[in-house]
């Protein structure tokens, strides 16, 4: 099976760092540095990024560099919806916060599962790949008769405990991204076919794979007894306008090698306004109405817009985050500045309060022109206009 490393999220992370340097931007799971702490482990110096808010994790910097994941971004190459990548990672952070408090733990990118291992695990089980978590091919090509690829991606997040001058591993979160649709070809470079996978089936397969992953991790000396969180994520289809949903998690404590008591998660992502492909039956009608008012006023004020949409994230039927995307048809920097100023006023007036909100303004060719953000506790919006001349 062909696999590839998706680097899109790395670019997003770089952009987030750049934005944090421009102003008080805090609506990610990591706050910009207010204070950093340096610890020494042997002869190696480790620094934490510091945090501006107890809602966010501090990150780990080693020898002056951010400690990157050993396997991040390895993905079965069939899925083309990049929204799955972002919502998978942010969803894992939200699950982790239920177990690893941001006030006690420091976040570190996964260090215990390397790229080669993840590639093997994501492959089909075979004589040449006995470690494959996906089922063996049965040689059939019918949508309902073949053995589909269930596991699409796997992510590791490490959580460290700081004690005096030392950082030690306090726990690990492992996310399993499961396909709701498996895309395949019957011959190389041929037409693409689909196998639909029910939530019941992908959940059962995911729980089975999670126990196998847990048993393998417990064989590593560093992971023998630490708490390990296992989380299941339901991937959205390639044509979906939003990412998938976290559906369940479980915590393995005291070195256990099997887990059974899973906690179901009622987390959903919706797109505003609803489309024929995206039904919002689980979204709050008041939230949709608020966004509709915002969209209407924005389009009336600046008619040269290609589109105004939003991704809404719900947990237990309560709106937790709103990400608004606006595509423009104008290019004048003065127009962008005026439009951004108006957006800050309109968003404050019409969009729901008490949740993080992000607004990204892009040109028709995809260039980001401006960005606005507000934290759940904030009332005003941080704004930044991107200048071609670099003045801002």
Buried (B, 14 or more C-beta within 10 A) or exposed (E): BEBEBBEEBBEBBEEBBEBBEBEEBBBBBBBBBEEEBEBEEEEEEBBBBBBBBEBBBBBBBBEEEBBEBBBBBBBBBBBEBEBBBBBBBBBBBBBBBBBBEBEEBBBBBBBBBBBEBBBBBBBBBEEEBEBBBBBEBEEEEEEEEBBBBBBBBBBBBBBBBBEEEEBEBBBBBBBBBBBBBBBBEEEEEEEEBEBEBEEEBBBEBBBEBBBEBBEBBBEEEEBEEBBBBBBBBBBBBBEBBBBBBBBBBBBBEEEBEEBEEBEEBEBBBBBBBEEEEBEBEEBBEEBBEBBBBBBEBBBEBBEEBEEBBBBBBBBEEEBBBBBBBBBBEBBEBEBBBBBBBBBBEBBBEBBBEEBBBBBBBBBEEEEBBBBBBBBBEBEEBBBBBBEEEEEE
